[in-house]
């Protein structure tokens, strides 16, 4: 007797096949606030805020080098990552995406320290246990014509697009805090983008 089984896959329409990848740090977590507190940066300083909004890194505008900054983060270990603060719009953003297309997965880059892996997993399990996640520094490996990356990193967005994926650039968290962007308008633009892919 032949025990081989034939498994038939139902045909899906393009909308249902769209995979949506949502960045974590800077989109659903206030990573910048956590780092500022850790390295004692005054986030009320207008000059610092403007430079950060223009894409400068902390180490380029304050008296600390990148290695020192990451040493401080690594010293905090998984506690740093698991205790990141949710952005005020995080749950609304996730729900609006899921209402439009339920093929949602978090796609987040780890630091070079192992504690970020377990810390990020703990964080995601705490707030979004029902959503899958991928932790990789090579987000572009997930790029595909039926994939969309929502990210606040210009470099990650560009690489994902270069590898054939769709992208949506998420504005800097400070631009929302400073009322330069309206969260409802940005979410609506995102939903329109999803519906038009």
Secondary structure, DSSP 8 states (H G I E B T S, - for coil): -------------HHHH-EEEE--BTTTB-HHHHHHHHTT--TT-HHHHHHHHTT--HHHHSS--HHHHHHHHHHHTHHHHHT--B-TTHHHHHHHHHHH-S-EEEEE---SSTHHHHHHHHHHHHH-TTSEEEE-S-GGGG--TTEEEEES-HHHHHHHHHTT-EEEE---HHHHHTTSS-HHHHHHHHHHHHHT-
